[in-house]
């Protein structure tokens, strides 16, 4: 299940509006936080900036059970799904320009440094808690 759905299920459960088959197994903090680690795992060595849709496709290859549904989306919703999952960790997306076959293409994407910073912040909070 995608991390944003896990968070949504946790919120509904806290409000007492989640029941029956929808309740399923309880989400864990490790599952929700793993999107940062998963994104870090699929970044290619030396890639400073990567388009969001590329990251989503790689995530789906890494964990099809978690991210597979995202990979089936069109490019813009794909990027939006990743943006929504990373937003709680302070990771913003921005325009990334690439030249493909002589043509300049701009798409939303992430920076490796932003992912590394978010992981460091998360780990510092865990250690302090």
Contact map, one row per residue, 1 for C-alpha under 8 A:
111011000000000000000000000000000000000000000000000000000000000011100000000000000000000000000000000000000000000000000000000000000
111111000000000000000000000000000000000000000000000000000000000001101100000000000000000000000000000000000000000000000000000000000
111111100000000000000000000000111010000000000000000000000000000001000000000000000000100000000000000000000000000000000000000000000
011111110000000000000000000000010000000000000000000000000000000000000000000000000001100000000000000000000000000000000000000000000
111111111000000000000000000000000000000000000000000000000000000000000000000000000000000000000000000000000000000000000000000000000
111111111100000000000000001000010000000000000000000000000000000000000000000000000000000000000000000000000000000000000000000000000
001111111110000000000000001000010000000000000000000000000000000000000000000000000000000000000000000000000000000000000000000000000
000111111111000000000000000000000000000000000000000000000000000000000000000000000000000000000000000000000000000000000000000000000
000011111111100001000010001000000000000000000000000000000000000000000000000000000000000000000000000000000000000000000000000000000
000001111111110000000000011000000000000000000000000000000000000000000000000000000000000000000000000000000000000000000000000000000
000000111111111000000000000000000000000000000000000000000000000000000000000000000000000000000000000000000000000000000000000000000
000000011111111111000000000000000000000000000000000000000000000000000000000000000000000000000000000000000000000000000000000000000
000000001111111111100010000000000000000000000000000000000000000000000000000000000000000000000000000000000000000000000000000000000
000000000111111110000000000000000000000000000000000000000000000000000000000000000000000000000000000000000000000000000000000000000
000000000011111111000000000000000000000000000000000000000000000000000000000000000000000000000000000000000000000000000000000000000
000000000001111111100000000000000000000000000000000000000000000000000000000000000000000000000000000000000000000000000000000000000
000000000001111111100000000000000000000000000000000000000000000000000000000000000000000000000000000000000000000000000000000000000
000000001001101111110110000000000000000000000000000000000000000000000000000000000000000000000000000000000000000000000000000000000
000000000000100111111110000000000000000000000000000000000000000000000000000000000000000000000000000000000000000000000000000000000
000000000000000001111111000000000000000000000000000000000000000000000000000000000000000000000000000000000000000000000000000000000
000000000000000000111111000000000000000000000000000000000000000000000000000000000000000000000000000000000000000000000000000000000
000000000000000001111111000000000000000000000000000000000000000000000000000000000000000000000000000000000000000000000000000000000
000000001000100001111111110000000000000000000000000000000000000000000000000000000000000000000000000000000000000000000000000000000
000000000000000000011111110000000000000000000000000000000000000000000000000000000000000000000000000000000000000000000000000000000
000000000000000000000011111000000000000000000000000000000000000000000000000000000000000000000000000000000000000000000000000000000
000000000100000000000011111100000000000000000000000000000000000000000000000000000000000000000000000000000000000000000000000000000
000001101100000000000000111110110000000000000000000000000000000000000000000000000000000000000000000000000000000000000000000000000
000000000000000000000000011111110000000000000000000000000000000000000000000000000000000000000000000000000000000000000000000000000
000000000000000000000000001111111000000000000000000000000000000000000000000000000000000000000000000000000000000000000000000000000
000000000000000000000000000111111100000000000000000000000000000000000000000000000000000000000000000000000000000000000000000000000
001000000000000000000000001111111110000000000000000000000000000000000000000000000000000000000000000000000000000000000000000000000
001101100000000000000000001111111110000000000000000000000000000000000000000000000000000000000000000000000000000000000000000000000
001000000000000000000000000011111111100000000000000000000000000000000000000000000000000000000000000000000000000000000000000000000
000000000000000000000000000001111111110000000000000000000000000000000000000000000000000000000000000000000000000000000000000000000
001000000000000000000000000000111111111000000000000000000000000000000000000000000000110000000000000000000000000000000000000000000
000000000000000000000000000000001111111100000000000000000000000000000000000000000000010000000000000000000000000000100110000000000
000000000000000000000000000000001111111110000000000000000000000000000000000000000000000000000000000000000000000000000010000000000
000000000000000000000000000000000111111111000000000000000010010000000000000000000000000000000000000000000000000000000000000000000
000000000000000000000000000000000011111111100000000000100010000000000000000000000000000000000000000000000000000000100000000000000
000000000000000000000000000000000001111111100000000000000000000000000000000000000000000000000000000000000000000100110000000000000
000000000000000000000000000000000000111111100000000000000000000000000000000000000000000000000000000000000000000000000000000000000
000000000000000000000000000000000000011111110000000000100110010000000000000000000000000000000000000000000000000000000000000000000
000000000000000000000000000000000000001111111010010000100000000000000000000000000000000000000000000000000000000100000000000000000
000000000000000000000000000000000000000001111110000000000000000000000000000000000000000000000000000000000000000000000000000000000
000000000000000000000000000000000000000000111110000000000000000000000000000000000000000000000000000000000000000000000000000000000
000000000000000000000000000000000000000000011111000000000000000000000000000000000000000000000000000000000000000000000000000000000
000000000000000000000000000000000000000000111111110000000000000000000000000000000000000000000000000000000000000100000000000000000
000000000000000000000000000000000000000000000111110000000000000000000000000000000000000000000000000000000000001110000000000000000
000000000000000000000000000000000000000000000011111000000000000000000000000000000000000000000001000000000000111100000000000000000
000000000000000000000000000000000000000000100011111101100000000000000000000000000000000000000001000000000000111100000000000000000
000000000000000000000000000000000000000000000000111111100000000000000000000000000000000000000001000000000011110000000000000000000
000000000000000000000000000000000000000000000000011111110000000000000000000001100110000000001000000000000011110000000000000000000
000000000000000000000000000000000000000000000000001111111000000000000000001101100000000000000000000000000000100000000000000000000
000000000000000000000000000000000000000000000000011111111100000000000000000000000000000000000000000000000000000000000000000000000
000000000000000000000000000000000000001001100000011111111110000000000000000000000000000000000000000000000000000000000000000000000
000000000000000000000000000000000000000000000000000111111111000000100110000001100100000000000000000000000000000000000000000000000
000000000000000000000000000000000000000000000000000011111111100000000110000000000000000000000000000000000000000000000000000000000
000000000000000000000000000000000000000001000000000001111111110000000000000000000000000000000000000000000000000000000000000000000
000000000000000000000000000000000000011001000000000000111111111100110000000000000000000000000000000000000000000000000000000000000
000000000000000000000000000000000000000000000000000000011111111111111110000000000000000000000000000000000000000000000000000000000
000000000000000000000000000000000000000000000000000000001111111100010000000000000000000000000000000000000000000000000000000000000
000000000000000000000000000000000000010001000000000000000111111100000000000000000000000000000000000000000000000000000000000000000
000000000000000000000000000000000000000000000000000000000011111111110000000000000000000000000000000000000000000000000000000000000
000000000000000000000000000000000000000000000000000000000011111111111000000000000000000000000000000000000000000000000000000000000
100000000000000000000000000000000000000000000000000000000001001111110000000000000000000000000000000000000000000000000000000000000
111000000000000000000000000000000000000000000000000000000001001111111000000000000000000000000000000000000000000000000000000000000
110000000000000000000000000000000000000000000000000000010011001111111110000000000000000000000000000000000000000000000000000000000
000000000000000000000000000000000000000000000000000000000011101111111111000000000000000000000000000000000000000000000000000000000
010000000000000000000000000000000000000000000000000000000001000101111111100000000000000000000000000000000000000000000000000000000
010000000000000000000000000000000000000000000000000000011001000000111111100001001000000000000000000000000000000000000000000000000
000000000000000000000000000000000000000000000000000000011001000000111111110001000000000000000000000000000000000000000000000000000
000000000000000000000000000000000000000000000000000000000000000000011111110000000000000000000000000000000000000000000000000000000
000000000000000000000000000000000000000000000000000000000000000000001111111111000000000000000000000000000000000000000000000000000
000000000000000000000000000000000000000000000000000000000000000000000011111111000000000000000000000000000000000000000000000000000
000000000000000000000000000000000000000000000000000010000000000000000000111111100000000000000000000000000000000000000000000000000
000000000000000000000000000000000000000000000000000010000000000000000000111111110000000000000000000000000000000000000000000000000
000000000000000000000000000000000000000000000000000000000000000000000000111111111000000000000000000000000000000000000000000000000
000000000000000000000000000000000000000000000000000110010000000000000110111111111100000000000000000000000000000000000000000000000
000000000000000000000000000000000000000000000000000110010000000000000000001111111110000000000000000000000001100000000000000000000
000000000000000000000000000000000000000000000000000000000000000000000000000111111111000000000000000000000000000000000000000000000
000000000000000000000000000000000000000000000000000000000000000000000100000011111111100000000000000000000000000000000000000000000
000000000000000000000000000000000000000000000000000100010000000000000000000001111111110000000000000000000000000000000000000000000
000000000000000000000000000000000000000000000000000100000000000000000000000000111111111000111000000000000000000000000000000000000
000100000000000000000000000000000000000000000000000000000000000000000000000000011111111100000000000000000000000000000000000000000
001100000000000000000000000000000010000000000000000000000000000000000000000000001111111100000000000000000000000000000000000000000
000000000000000000000000000000000011000000000000000000000000000000000000000000000111111111110000000000000000000000000000000000000
000000000000000000000000000000000000000000000000000000000000000000000000000000000011111111110000000000000000000000000000000000000
000000000000000000000000000000000000000000000000000000000000000000000000000000000001111111100000000000000000000000000000000000000
000000000000000000000000000000000000000000000000000000000000000000000000000000000000011111100000000000000000000000000100010000000
000000000000000000000000000000000000000000000000000000000000000000000000000000000000011111110000000000000000000000000100000000000
000000000000000000000000000000000000000000000000000000000000000000000000000000000010011111111000000000000000010001100100000000000
000000000000000000000000000000000000000000000000000000000000000000000000000000000010011001111100000000000000010001000000000000000
000000000000000000000000000000000000000000000000000100000000000000000000000000000010000000111110000000000001111000000000000000000
000000000000000000000000000000000000000000000000000000000000000000000000000000000000000000011111000000000011110000000000000000000
000000000000000000000000000000000000000000000000000000000000000000000000000000000000000000001111100000000111100000000000000000000
000000000000000000000000000000000000000000000000111000000000000000000000000000000000000000000111110000000111100000000000000000000
000000000000000000000000000000000000000000000000000000000000000000000000000000000000000000000011111000011110000000000000000000000
000000000000000000000000000000000000000000000000000000000000000000000000000000000000000000000001111100011100000000000000000000000
000000000000000000000000000000000000000000000000000000000000000000000000000000000000000000000000111111111000000000000000000000000
000000000000000000000000000000000000000000000000000000000000000000000000000000000000000000000000011111111000000000000000000000000
000000000000000000000000000000000000000000000000000000000000000000000000000000000000000000000000001111100000000000000000000000000
000000000000000000000000000000000000000000000000000000000000000000000000000000000000000000000000001111110000000000000000000000000
000000000000000000000000000000000000000000000000000000000000000000000000000000000000000000000000001111111000000000000000000000000
000000000000000000000000000000000000000000000000000000000000000000000000000000000000000000000000111101111100000000000000000000000
000000000000000000000000000000000000000000000000000000000000000000000000000000000000000000000000111100111110000000000000000000000
000000000000000000000000000000000000000000000000000000000000000000000000000000000000000000000011110000011111000000000000000000000
000000000000000000000000000000000000000000000000001100000000000000000000000000000000000000000111100000001111100000000000000000000
000000000000000000000000000000000000000000000000001100000000000000000000000000100000000000001111000000000111110000000000000000000
000000000000000000000000000000000000000000000000111110000000000000000000000000100000000000001111000000000011111000000000000000000
000000000000000000000000000000000000000000000000111100000000000000000000000000000000000000111100000000000001111101100000000000000
000000000000000000000000000000000000000000000001110000000000000000000000000000000000000000001000000000000000111111100000000000000
000000000000000000000000000000000000000100100011110000000000000000000000000000000000000000000000000000000000011111110000000000000
000000000000000000000000000000000000000000000001000000000000000000000000000000000000000000000000000000000000001111111000000000000
000000000000000000000000000000000000000000000000000000000000000000000000000000000000000000110000000000000000011111111100000000000
000000000000000000000000000000000001001100000000000000000000000000000000000000000000000000100000000000000000011111111110000000000
000000000000000000000000000000000000000100000000000000000000000000000000000000000000000000000000000000000000000111111111000000000
000000000000000000000000000000000000000000000000000000000000000000000000000000000000000000000000000000000000000011111111100000000
000000000000000000000000000000000001000000000000000000000000000000000000000000000000000011100000000000000000000001111111110000000
000000000000000000000000000000000001100000000000000000000000000000000000000000000000000000000000000000000000000000111111111000000
000000000000000000000000000000000000000000000000000000000000000000000000000000000000000000000000000000000000000000011111111100000
000000000000000000000000000000000000000000000000000000000000000000000000000000000000000000000000000000000000000000001111111110000
000000000000000000000000000000000000000000000000000000000000000000000000000000000000000010000000000000000000000000000111111111000
000000000000000000000000000000000000000000000000000000000000000000000000000000000000000000000000000000000000000000000011111111100
000000000000000000000000000000000000000000000000000000000000000000000000000000000000000000000000000000000000000000000001111111110
000000000000000000000000000000000000000000000000000000000000000000000000000000000000000000000000000000000000000000000000111111111
000000000000000000000000000000000000000000000000000000000000000000000000000000000000000000000000000000000000000000000000011111111
000000000000000000000000000000000000000000000000000000000000000000000000000000000000000000000000000000000000000000000000001111111
000000000000000000000000000000000000000000000000000000000000000000000000000000000000000000000000000000000000000000000000000111111
000000000000000000000000000000000000000000000000000000000000000000000000000000000000000000000000000000000000000000000000000011111
